[in-house]
């Protein structure tokens, strides 16, 4: 029996639950607020958690026992309700299915078991182990979707989710968000971002054009969302302003005088932190005002084409950097933090003379991900969900997770499904 907790904003978890029921599985969903409830269409399988947060452990234990839960499904594993559920499941032998944004985004979604990002099994796997597994495999990496582009849908569903929390959450008075901002402020930021997308697009094009036509060598700073779990749970930084402080200080100390620094904002940044202002302040303080450039969001490829190096905390965008063979320095726990392709230099030394990655080792790593945890598709657009669902259900119904299958030498593009009471699933 599959028990769903919180998922990505929008209808993906509802569609996934429906697909699992079609495969013969029982499915239930725990909702913690009106946003969760709004996107789960099957009211018969919906269970509202309306109690205080401290009651969640007892509530979950009773639910697991009463419903004979064998599998728990969630999006991200670090928010408090999910972190506790992972621990509870581990102690009871329950399988935890973790969905996350793709490690090789934008064309893929990540599917793992028991943990993701800094809690992923990838953290303990060496490139040599991956190479041995690939040598035994008869699988092949699936191609990316023929079309991708769900940024508008992502922002729309984020705004819709917080709209339900603002106006329809009376039945969940004990709900406390895992983020610090009030719901009303979160909605305002999503809505503002959605409305200002045409203006941001123009600003981005102008800023990118200035960099590309400048004729100067530059290093790229890949910002993340400061409130994201990858930053909060898998790094020492509390936000992006603190990260900028360290990076710009290192650039001032080590970079050649004719090099520039390009700071690229995350595509979903909604300006909880005054990042552009902080970048200007630091540039002025270090006498770098003519050498530091700020690009508001957008796609990464054009800026990467001519970059000398890149730095980030642990953004999945680091994968695009490594794929191009560009030197990379990171400042947090990440699934791609392998000594063969992530620099271990001090930040000043890195900006002075960045060490390039081992391109052969990275190709092994990338192929291993594509044959295991990376699933073509996306959470937010209809086409992306359709592509994702074609493989996600079969992956969830396998006895072993994708990494176990690859390491055991049984990797194939035809999943072996669990059979329970004459049906696939549990």
C-alpha positions as a LaTeX table, in Angstrom:
\begin{tabular}{lrrr}
\hline
Residue & $x$ (\AA) & $y$ (\AA) & $z$ (\AA) \\
\hline
Unk1 & 0.00 & 0.00 & 0.00 \\
Unk2 & 1.40 & 3.37 & $-1.11$ \\
Unk3 & 1.09 & 6.35 & 1.23 \\
Unk4 & 1.71 & 9.73 & $-0.44$ \\
Unk5 & 2.89 & 12.73 & 1.59 \\
Unk6 & 3.66 & 16.16 & 0.11 \\
Unk7 & 4.55 & 16.42 & $-3.57$ \\
Unk8 & 5.61 & 19.10 & $-6.05$ \\
Unk9 & 3.12 & 21.91 & $-6.58$ \\
Unk10 & 0.44 & 20.91 & $-9.06$ \\
Unk11 & $-1.23$ & 17.70 & $-10.28$ \\
Unk12 & 1.71 & 15.30 & $-10.63$ \\
Unk13 & 1.15 & 13.32 & $-7.42$ \\
Unk14 & $-2.54$ & 12.96 & $-8.24$ \\
Unk15 & $-1.67$ & 11.56 & $-11.67$ \\
Unk16 & 0.96 & 9.25 & $-10.18$ \\
Unk17 & $-1.51$ & 7.90 & $-7.61$ \\
Unk18 & $-4.05$ & 7.23 & $-10.34$ \\
Unk19 & $-1.44$ & 5.36 & $-12.40$ \\
Unk20 & $-0.46$ & 3.21 & $-9.41$ \\
Unk21 & $-4.11$ & 2.31 & $-8.80$ \\
Unk22 & $-4.38$ & 1.28 & $-12.45$ \\
Unk23 & $-1.40$ & $-1.04$ & $-11.83$ \\
Unk24 & $-3.30$ & $-2.77$ & $-9.02$ \\
Unk25 & $-1.89$ & $-0.90$ & $-6.02$ \\
Unk26 & $-3.75$ & 0.68 & $-3.12$ \\
Unk27 & $-3.01$ & 4.38 & $-2.70$ \\
Unk28 & $-3.66$ & 6.88 & 0.10 \\
Unk29 & $-2.66$ & 10.53 & 0.45 \\
Unk30 & $-2.00$ & 12.54 & 3.60 \\
Unk31 & $-2.72$ & 16.24 & 3.12 \\
Unk32 & $-1.37$ & 18.91 & 5.46 \\
Unk33 & $-3.10$ & 21.98 & 4.05 \\
Unk34 & $-5.65$ & 23.21 & 1.51 \\
Unk35 & $-3.03$ & 23.27 & $-1.25$ \\
Unk36 & $-2.37$ & 19.54 & $-0.82$ \\
Unk37 & $-6.11$ & 18.85 & $-0.79$ \\
Unk38 & $-6.89$ & 20.93 & $-3.88$ \\
Unk39 & $-4.57$ & 18.93 & $-6.14$ \\
Unk40 & $-5.64$ & 15.45 & $-4.94$ \\
Unk41 & $-8.82$ & 14.60 & $-6.83$ \\
Unk42 & $-9.76$ & 11.26 & $-5.21$ \\
Unk43 & $-11.48$ & 12.29 & $-1.96$ \\
Unk44 & $-11.99$ & 8.67 & $-0.86$ \\
Unk45 & $-8.24$ & 8.16 & $-0.53$ \\
Unk46 & $-7.48$ & 11.53 & 1.06 \\
Unk47 & $-6.50$ & 11.72 & 4.76 \\
Unk48 & $-6.32$ & 15.19 & 6.33 \\
Unk49 & $-3.72$ & 15.82 & 9.01 \\
Unk50 & $-5.14$ & 18.70 & 11.05 \\
Unk51 & $-3.34$ & 18.16 & 14.36 \\
Unk52 & $-0.33$ & 20.08 & 15.73 \\
Unk53 & 3.05 & 19.14 & 14.27 \\
Unk54 & 4.12 & 17.38 & 17.47 \\
Unk55 & 1.32 & 14.84 & 16.91 \\
Unk56 & 2.69 & 13.78 & 13.52 \\
Unk57 & 4.84 & 10.85 & 14.79 \\
Unk58 & 1.90 & 9.17 & 16.56 \\
Unk59 & $-0.45$ & 9.96 & 13.67 \\
Unk60 & 1.96 & 8.40 & 11.16 \\
Unk61 & 2.60 & 5.32 & 13.32 \\
Unk62 & $-1.13$ & 4.65 & 13.64 \\
Unk63 & $-1.66$ & 5.20 & 9.92 \\
Unk64 & 1.14 & 2.80 & 8.98 \\
Unk65 & $-0.34$ & 0.12 & 11.20 \\
Unk66 & $-4.02$ & 0.62 & 10.32 \\
Unk67 & $-3.49$ & 0.86 & 6.56 \\
Unk68 & $-0.69$ & $-1.72$ & 6.34 \\
Unk69 & 1.60 & 0.77 & 4.61 \\
Unk70 & 4.43 & $-0.82$ & 2.62 \\
Unk71 & 5.63 & 2.22 & 0.63 \\
Unk72 & 5.84 & 5.97 & 1.32 \\
Unk73 & 6.05 & 8.47 & $-1.55$ \\
Unk74 & 7.31 & 12.04 & $-1.10$ \\
Unk75 & 8.94 & 14.98 & $-2.84$ \\
Unk76 & 12.18 & 15.97 & $-1.16$ \\
Unk77 & 13.32 & 14.36 & 2.06 \\
Unk78 & 14.42 & 17.23 & 4.32 \\
Unk79 & 11.26 & 19.11 & 5.36 \\
Unk80 & 10.45 & 18.04 & 8.96 \\
Unk81 & 7.40 & 15.89 & 8.21 \\
Unk82 & 9.30 & 14.05 & 5.48 \\
Unk83 & 12.54 & 13.68 & 7.43 \\
Unk84 & 10.63 & 12.00 & 10.27 \\
Unk85 & 8.69 & 9.79 & 7.82 \\
Unk86 & 11.95 & 8.59 & 6.25 \\
Unk87 & 13.33 & 7.62 & 9.66 \\
Unk88 & 10.08 & 5.93 & 10.69 \\
Unk89 & 9.96 & 3.99 & 7.42 \\
Unk90 & 13.59 & 2.88 & 7.74 \\
Unk91 & 12.97 & 1.45 & 11.22 \\
Unk92 & 9.95 & $-0.51$ & 9.94 \\
Unk93 & 11.37 & $-1.81$ & 6.67 \\
Unk94 & 9.06 & 0.41 & 4.59 \\
Unk95 & 10.24 & 1.50 & 1.14 \\
Unk96 & 10.57 & 5.28 & 0.67 \\
Unk97 & 10.21 & 6.63 & $-2.88$ \\
Unk98 & 11.79 & 10.08 & $-3.21$ \\
Unk99 & 11.11 & 12.36 & $-6.17$ \\
Unk100 & 13.23 & 15.44 & $-6.76$ \\
Unk101 & 14.10 & 17.86 & $-9.53$ \\
Unk102 & 16.45 & 16.22 & $-12.00$ \\
Unk103 & 20.13 & 16.06 & $-11.20$ \\
Unk104 & 20.57 & 16.50 & $-14.94$ \\
Unk105 & 17.72 & 18.98 & $-15.35$ \\
Unk106 & 15.95 & 20.42 & $-17.21$ \\
Unk107 & 15.01 & 17.30 & $-19.16$ \\
Unk108 & 14.87 & 14.81 & $-16.32$ \\
Unk109 & 13.33 & 14.16 & $-12.91$ \\
Unk110 & 15.23 & 12.33 & $-10.16$ \\
Unk111 & 13.76 & 9.14 & $-8.67$ \\
Unk112 & 15.60 & 7.53 & $-5.73$ \\
Unk113 & 14.82 & 5.55 & $-2.60$ \\
Unk114 & 15.49 & 6.52 & 1.03 \\
Unk115 & 17.10 & 9.89 & 0.28 \\
Unk116 & 18.08 & 12.50 & $-2.30$ \\
Unk117 & 20.72 & 15.20 & $-2.77$ \\
Unk118 & 23.05 & 15.09 & 0.25 \\
Unk119 & 21.21 & 12.00 & 1.53 \\
Unk120 & 21.42 & 10.15 & $-1.79$ \\
Unk121 & 23.14 & 6.80 & $-2.14$ \\
Unk122 & 25.22 & 8.49 & $-4.84$ \\
Unk123 & 27.19 & 10.24 & $-2.09$ \\
Unk124 & 28.89 & 6.95 & $-1.20$ \\
Unk125 & 29.38 & 5.60 & $-4.71$ \\
Unk126 & 32.73 & 6.10 & $-6.42$ \\
Unk127 & 33.22 & 6.64 & $-10.13$ \\
Unk128 & 35.10 & 3.33 & $-10.26$ \\
Unk129 & 32.05 & 1.49 & $-8.87$ \\
Unk130 & 29.88 & 3.18 & $-11.47$ \\
Unk131 & 32.24 & 2.18 & $-14.26$ \\
Unk132 & 32.19 & $-1.47$ & $-13.17$ \\
Unk133 & 28.37 & $-1.41$ & $-13.06$ \\
Unk134 & 28.15 & 0.10 & $-16.53$ \\
Unk135 & 30.50 & $-2.53$ & $-17.94$ \\
Unk136 & 28.04 & $-5.23$ & $-16.85$ \\
Unk137 & 24.92 & $-3.39$ & $-17.98$ \\
Unk138 & 22.90 & $-4.10$ & $-21.10$ \\
Unk139 & 20.75 & $-1.02$ & $-20.53$ \\
Unk140 & 21.05 & 2.18 & $-22.49$ \\
Unk141 & 20.43 & 5.78 & $-21.51$ \\
Unk142 & 16.99 & 7.00 & $-22.55$ \\
Unk143 & 16.86 & 10.15 & $-24.68$ \\
Unk144 & 15.53 & 13.40 & $-23.21$ \\
Unk145 & 12.00 & 14.56 & $-24.06$ \\
Unk146 & 11.57 & 16.11 & $-27.48$ \\
Unk147 & 10.23 & 19.28 & $-25.86$ \\
Unk148 & 10.80 & 20.99 & $-22.55$ \\
Unk149 & 9.60 & 24.29 & $-21.20$ \\
Unk150 & 7.53 & 24.26 & $-18.00$ \\
Unk151 & 8.90 & 27.33 & $-16.18$ \\
Unk152 & 5.62 & 29.23 & $-16.54$ \\
Unk153 & 3.66 & 26.21 & $-15.31$ \\
Unk154 & 6.05 & 25.81 & $-12.39$ \\
Unk155 & 5.51 & 29.41 & $-11.29$ \\
Unk156 & 1.74 & 29.17 & $-11.94$ \\
Unk157 & 1.28 & 26.08 & $-9.77$ \\
Unk158 & 3.42 & 27.63 & $-7.05$ \\
Unk159 & 1.17 & 30.69 & $-7.02$ \\
Unk160 & $-2.00$ & 28.54 & $-7.12$ \\
Unk161 & $-0.81$ & 26.40 & $-4.21$ \\
Unk162 & $-0.18$ & 29.43 & $-2.01$ \\
Unk163 & $-3.50$ & 30.97 & $-3.09$ \\
Unk164 & $-5.29$ & 27.94 & $-1.61$ \\
Unk165 & $-3.26$ & 28.34 & 1.58 \\
Unk166 & $-4.20$ & 32.01 & 1.83 \\
Unk167 & $-7.96$ & 31.71 & 1.31 \\
Unk168 & $-9.04$ & 28.12 & 1.99 \\
Unk169 & $-6.81$ & 26.87 & 4.80 \\
Unk170 & $-9.30$ & 27.38 & 7.65 \\
Unk171 & $-9.63$ & 23.61 & 8.11 \\
Unk172 & $-5.88$ & 23.27 & 8.76 \\
Unk173 & $-5.33$ & 25.82 & 11.52 \\
Unk174 & $-2.40$ & 23.89 & 12.99 \\
Unk175 & $-0.46$ & 23.83 & 9.71 \\
Unk176 & 3.01 & 25.36 & 9.98 \\
Unk177 & 5.06 & 25.78 & 6.83 \\
Unk178 & 8.65 & 24.51 & 6.62 \\
Unk179 & 9.64 & 27.90 & 5.21 \\
Unk180 & 9.90 & 31.11 & 7.19 \\
Unk181 & 7.90 & 33.54 & 5.03 \\
Unk182 & 4.15 & 34.01 & 5.66 \\
Unk183 & 1.87 & 32.41 & 3.06 \\
Unk184 & 0.60 & 35.81 & 1.91 \\
Unk185 & 4.14 & 37.02 & 1.22 \\
Unk186 & 5.00 & 33.78 & $-0.59$ \\
Unk187 & 1.93 & 34.18 & $-2.83$ \\
Unk188 & 2.81 & 37.81 & $-3.56$ \\
Unk189 & 6.32 & 36.84 & $-4.60$ \\
Unk190 & 5.11 & 34.05 & $-6.92$ \\
Unk191 & 2.42 & 36.28 & $-8.42$ \\
Unk192 & 4.82 & 39.17 & $-8.92$ \\
Unk193 & 7.33 & 36.85 & $-10.58$ \\
Unk194 & 4.64 & 35.55 & $-12.94$ \\
Unk195 & 3.45 & 39.04 & $-13.90$ \\
Unk196 & 6.94 & 40.46 & $-14.40$ \\
Unk197 & 8.26 & 37.63 & $-16.57$ \\
Unk198 & 8.25 & 39.76 & $-19.78$ \\
Unk199 & 10.24 & 42.53 & $-18.07$ \\
Unk200 & 12.69 & 40.07 & $-16.53$ \\
Unk201 & 13.13 & 38.46 & $-19.94$ \\
Unk202 & 14.15 & 41.81 & $-21.45$ \\
Unk203 & 16.51 & 42.59 & $-18.56$ \\
Unk204 & 18.08 & 39.17 & $-18.89$ \\
Unk205 & 18.66 & 39.52 & $-22.61$ \\
Unk206 & 20.32 & 42.91 & $-22.18$ \\
Unk207 & 22.55 & 41.70 & $-19.36$ \\
Unk208 & 23.53 & 38.54 & $-21.23$ \\
Unk209 & 24.29 & 40.52 & $-24.37$ \\
Unk210 & 26.59 & 42.89 & $-22.44$ \\
Unk211 & 28.55 & 39.94 & $-21.10$ \\
Unk212 & 28.82 & 38.12 & $-24.41$ \\
Unk213 & 29.87 & 41.23 & $-26.30$ \\
Unk214 & 32.27 & 42.45 & $-23.63$ \\
Unk215 & 35.26 & 40.55 & $-24.95$ \\
Unk216 & 36.59 & 39.80 & $-21.46$ \\
Unk217 & 37.31 & 36.45 & $-19.78$ \\
Unk218 & 34.78 & 35.75 & $-17.03$ \\
Unk219 & 33.92 & 33.34 & $-14.25$ \\
Unk220 & 30.33 & 32.37 & $-13.53$ \\
Unk221 & 28.55 & 32.35 & $-10.16$ \\
Unk222 & 25.50 & 30.06 & $-10.15$ \\
Unk223 & 23.08 & 31.25 & $-7.50$ \\
Unk224 & 20.40 & 29.02 & $-5.98$ \\
Unk225 & 17.19 & 29.64 & $-4.09$ \\
Unk226 & 18.34 & 30.52 & $-0.59$ \\
Unk227 & 15.38 & 28.74 & 1.02 \\
Unk228 & 15.88 & 25.53 & $-0.97$ \\
Unk229 & 16.63 & 22.36 & 0.97 \\
Unk230 & 19.91 & 21.85 & $-0.92$ \\
Unk231 & 21.18 & 25.06 & 0.63 \\
Unk232 & 19.52 & 24.85 & 4.03 \\
Unk233 & 20.20 & 21.15 & 4.71 \\
Unk234 & 23.35 & 20.44 & 2.69 \\
Unk235 & 25.55 & 23.50 & 3.13 \\
Unk236 & 26.80 & 25.89 & 5.79 \\
Unk237 & 25.09 & 28.89 & 4.21 \\
Unk238 & 21.83 & 30.41 & 5.42 \\
Unk239 & 21.21 & 32.18 & 2.12 \\
Unk240 & 22.71 & 33.56 & $-1.07$ \\
Unk241 & 23.92 & 36.88 & 0.36 \\
Unk242 & 26.35 & 35.06 & 2.65 \\
Unk243 & 27.54 & 33.00 & $-0.33$ \\
Unk244 & 28.14 & 36.15 & $-2.38$ \\
Unk245 & 30.22 & 37.61 & 0.44 \\
Unk246 & 32.64 & 34.67 & 0.28 \\
Unk247 & 32.77 & 34.41 & $-3.50$ \\
Unk248 & 33.39 & 38.07 & $-4.25$ \\
Unk249 & 36.07 & 38.23 & $-1.55$ \\
Unk250 & 37.80 & 35.22 & $-3.16$ \\
Unk251 & 37.51 & 36.75 & $-6.63$ \\
Unk252 & 39.05 & 40.01 & $-5.42$ \\
Unk253 & 41.95 & 38.11 & $-3.83$ \\
Unk254 & 42.77 & 35.70 & $-6.63$ \\
Unk255 & 41.40 & 36.58 & $-10.06$ \\
Unk256 & 43.63 & 38.24 & $-12.68$ \\
Unk257 & 42.91 & 41.95 & $-13.00$ \\
Unk258 & 41.40 & 41.65 & $-16.47$ \\
Unk259 & 38.95 & 38.87 & $-15.51$ \\
Unk260 & 35.29 & 39.57 & $-14.74$ \\
Unk261 & 32.70 & 37.86 & $-12.53$ \\
Unk262 & 29.19 & 37.12 & $-13.83$ \\
Unk263 & 26.55 & 36.41 & $-11.18$ \\
Unk264 & 23.61 & 34.45 & $-12.57$ \\
Unk265 & 20.37 & 34.49 & $-10.62$ \\
Unk266 & 18.27 & 31.31 & $-10.26$ \\
Unk267 & 15.41 & 31.18 & $-12.82$ \\
Unk268 & 12.81 & 31.00 & $-10.01$ \\
Unk269 & 14.38 & 33.65 & $-7.79$ \\
Unk270 & 11.62 & 35.83 & $-6.28$ \\
Unk271 & 13.90 & 38.23 & $-4.42$ \\
Unk272 & 13.43 & 37.26 & $-0.80$ \\
Unk273 & 17.01 & 38.41 & $-0.44$ \\
Unk274 & 18.35 & 41.68 & $-1.95$ \\
Unk275 & 20.87 & 39.84 & $-4.11$ \\
Unk276 & 21.46 & 42.44 & $-6.80$ \\
Unk277 & 21.87 & 45.14 & $-4.16$ \\
Unk278 & 24.30 & 43.02 & $-2.16$ \\
Unk279 & 26.34 & 42.28 & $-5.28$ \\
Unk280 & 26.61 & 46.01 & $-6.02$ \\
Unk281 & 27.66 & 46.76 & $-2.44$ \\
Unk282 & 30.38 & 44.12 & $-2.49$ \\
Unk283 & 31.60 & 45.17 & $-5.93$ \\
Unk284 & 31.98 & 48.74 & $-4.73$ \\
Unk285 & 33.67 & 47.70 & $-1.47$ \\
Unk286 & 36.33 & 45.68 & $-3.35$ \\
Unk287 & 36.75 & 48.17 & $-6.20$ \\
Unk288 & 35.22 & 45.75 & $-8.72$ \\
Unk289 & 32.21 & 47.73 & $-9.94$ \\
Unk290 & 33.32 & 47.53 & $-13.58$ \\
Unk291 & 34.15 & 43.83 & $-13.39$ \\
Unk292 & 31.04 & 42.33 & $-11.75$ \\
Unk293 & 27.86 & 41.69 & $-13.76$ \\
Unk294 & 24.45 & 40.51 & $-12.55$ \\
Unk295 & 22.16 & 38.47 & $-14.84$ \\
Unk296 & 18.53 & 38.02 & $-13.65$ \\
Unk297 & 17.67 & 34.35 & $-14.20$ \\
Unk298 & 17.18 & 32.65 & $-17.54$ \\
Unk299 & 18.82 & 29.67 & $-19.19$ \\
Unk300 & 22.44 & 28.89 & $-18.54$ \\
Unk301 & 23.78 & 27.58 & $-21.84$ \\
Unk302 & 24.69 & 30.88 & $-23.52$ \\
Unk303 & 26.64 & 32.12 & $-20.50$ \\
Unk304 & 28.45 & 28.79 & $-20.12$ \\
Unk305 & 29.68 & 28.81 & $-23.71$ \\
Unk306 & 32.53 & 31.24 & $-22.94$ \\
Unk307 & 32.93 & 30.91 & $-19.15$ \\
Unk308 & 36.41 & 30.20 & $-17.76$ \\
Unk309 & 35.05 & 28.54 & $-14.61$ \\
Unk310 & 31.96 & 28.34 & $-12.41$ \\
Unk311 & 31.23 & 28.31 & $-8.69$ \\
Unk312 & 28.09 & 27.29 & $-6.83$ \\
Unk313 & 27.00 & 25.87 & $-3.50$ \\
Unk314 & 25.60 & 22.59 & $-4.84$ \\
Unk315 & 23.26 & 23.55 & $-7.69$ \\
Unk316 & 22.28 & 20.89 & $-10.21$ \\
Unk317 & 23.45 & 23.43 & $-12.80$ \\
Unk318 & 26.93 & 22.27 & $-11.86$ \\
Unk319 & 26.23 & 19.22 & $-14.01$ \\
Unk320 & 25.99 & 21.44 & $-17.10$ \\
Unk321 & 29.31 & 23.00 & $-16.17$ \\
Unk322 & 31.02 & 19.63 & $-15.90$ \\
Unk323 & 29.42 & 18.34 & $-19.11$ \\
Unk324 & 31.22 & 21.15 & $-20.95$ \\
Unk325 & 34.54 & 20.39 & $-19.24$ \\
Unk326 & 34.57 & 23.74 & $-17.42$ \\
Unk327 & 36.35 & 23.92 & $-14.03$ \\
Unk328 & 33.91 & 23.86 & $-11.10$ \\
Unk329 & 34.23 & 24.74 & $-7.40$ \\
Unk330 & 31.38 & 23.95 & $-4.99$ \\
Unk331 & 30.67 & 24.85 & $-1.35$ \\
Unk332 & 28.12 & 22.27 & $-0.18$ \\
Unk333 & 27.28 & 18.57 & $-0.22$ \\
Unk334 & 26.33 & 17.40 & $-3.69$ \\
Unk335 & 25.85 & 14.14 & $-5.56$ \\
Unk336 & 28.48 & 15.23 & $-8.11$ \\
Unk337 & 31.11 & 16.10 & $-5.51$ \\
Unk338 & 33.68 & 13.61 & $-6.75$ \\
Unk339 & 37.43 & 14.36 & $-6.63$ \\
Unk340 & 37.87 & 13.52 & $-10.31$ \\
Unk341 & 35.83 & 16.47 & $-11.49$ \\
Unk342 & 35.22 & 19.03 & $-8.70$ \\
Unk343 & 38.13 & 21.30 & $-7.76$ \\
Unk344 & 39.50 & 21.16 & $-4.22$ \\
Unk345 & 41.42 & 24.46 & $-4.54$ \\
Unk346 & 40.91 & 27.43 & $-2.24$ \\
Unk347 & 38.56 & 29.94 & $-3.80$ \\
Unk348 & 41.31 & 32.48 & $-4.43$ \\
Unk349 & 43.55 & 29.86 & $-6.05$ \\
Unk350 & 40.61 & 28.61 & $-8.11$ \\
Unk351 & 39.93 & 32.05 & $-9.58$ \\
Unk352 & 43.65 & 32.49 & $-10.25$ \\
Unk353 & 44.12 & 29.20 & $-12.11$ \\
Unk354 & 41.12 & 26.81 & $-12.01$ \\
Unk355 & 41.81 & 23.09 & $-12.38$ \\
Unk356 & 39.70 & 21.41 & $-15.10$ \\
Unk357 & 37.60 & 18.28 & $-14.47$ \\
Unk358 & 38.45 & 14.80 & $-15.68$ \\
Unk359 & 36.10 & 14.68 & $-18.65$ \\
Unk360 & 36.29 & 10.89 & $-19.03$ \\
Unk361 & 35.35 & 10.34 & $-15.38$ \\
Unk362 & 32.45 & 12.72 & $-15.66$ \\
Unk363 & 31.08 & 10.94 & $-18.73$ \\
Unk364 & 31.05 & 7.70 & $-16.73$ \\
Unk365 & 29.20 & 9.42 & $-13.89$ \\
Unk366 & 26.67 & 11.03 & $-16.21$ \\
Unk367 & 25.95 & 7.79 & $-18.05$ \\
Unk368 & 25.43 & 6.01 & $-14.72$ \\
Unk369 & 22.84 & 8.62 & $-13.69$ \\
Unk370 & 21.05 & 8.39 & $-17.02$ \\
Unk371 & 20.79 & 4.61 & $-16.71$ \\
Unk372 & 19.55 & 4.72 & $-13.12$ \\
Unk373 & 17.88 & 7.62 & $-11.32$ \\
Unk374 & 17.19 & 10.14 & $-14.09$ \\
Unk375 & 13.72 & 9.78 & $-15.61$ \\
Unk376 & 12.75 & 11.76 & $-18.74$ \\
Unk377 & 9.95 & 14.26 & $-18.14$ \\
Unk378 & 8.88 & 16.95 & $-15.70$ \\
Unk379 & 6.42 & 17.69 & $-12.90$ \\
Unk380 & 4.65 & 20.80 & $-14.15$ \\
Unk381 & 3.74 & 20.72 & $-17.85$ \\
Unk382 & 1.18 & 18.24 & $-19.15$ \\
Unk383 & 3.62 & 16.84 & $-21.69$ \\
Unk384 & 6.37 & 16.52 & $-19.10$ \\
Unk385 & 4.07 & 14.63 & $-16.70$ \\
Unk386 & 2.95 & 12.26 & $-19.43$ \\
Unk387 & 6.54 & 11.44 & $-20.31$ \\
Unk388 & 7.48 & 10.97 & $-16.65$ \\
Unk389 & 4.56 & 8.69 & $-15.84$ \\
Unk390 & 5.48 & 6.29 & $-18.64$ \\
Unk391 & 8.45 & 5.08 & $-16.56$ \\
Unk392 & 7.89 & 6.27 & $-12.98$ \\
Unk393 & 5.30 & 3.64 & $-12.03$ \\
Unk394 & 7.41 & 0.72 & $-13.26$ \\
Unk395 & 10.43 & 2.06 & $-11.38$ \\
Unk396 & 8.40 & 2.26 & $-8.18$ \\
Unk397 & 7.10 & $-1.29$ & $-8.58$ \\
Unk398 & 10.56 & $-2.82$ & $-8.91$ \\
Unk399 & 11.91 & $-4.83$ & $-5.98$ \\
Unk400 & 15.20 & $-2.94$ & $-6.01$ \\
Unk401 & 16.01 & 0.71 & $-6.53$ \\
Unk402 & 17.77 & 1.79 & $-9.76$ \\
Unk403 & 21.22 & 1.93 & $-8.13$ \\
Unk404 & 20.92 & $-1.55$ & $-6.62$ \\
Unk405 & 19.89 & $-2.98$ & $-9.97$ \\
Unk406 & 22.85 & $-1.36$ & $-11.74$ \\
Unk407 & 25.38 & $-2.41$ & $-9.12$ \\
Unk408 & 24.10 & $-5.99$ & $-9.08$ \\
Unk409 & 24.61 & $-6.29$ & $-12.83$ \\
Unk410 & 20.91 & $-6.68$ & $-13.66$ \\
Unk411 & 20.40 & $-3.31$ & $-15.33$ \\
Unk412 & 17.94 & $-3.41$ & $-18.21$ \\
Unk413 & 15.39 & $-1.06$ & $-19.71$ \\
Unk414 & 12.67 & $-3.65$ & $-18.98$ \\
Unk415 & 11.81 & $-3.37$ & $-15.25$ \\
Unk416 & 11.08 & $-6.50$ & $-13.22$ \\
Unk417 & 7.91 & $-5.69$ & $-11.27$ \\
Unk418 & 6.77 & $-6.84$ & $-7.86$ \\
Unk419 & 3.80 & $-9.23$ & $-7.92$ \\
Unk420 & 1.43 & $-9.09$ & $-4.95$ \\
Unk421 & $-1.79$ & $-11.15$ & $-4.82$ \\
Unk422 & $-1.74$ & $-11.66$ & $-8.55$ \\
Unk423 & $-1.21$ & $-7.94$ & $-9.30$ \\
Unk424 & 1.77 & $-5.74$ & $-9.84$ \\
Unk425 & 2.34 & $-3.38$ & $-6.95$ \\
Unk426 & 1.56 & $-3.64$ & $-3.26$ \\
\hline
\end{tabular}
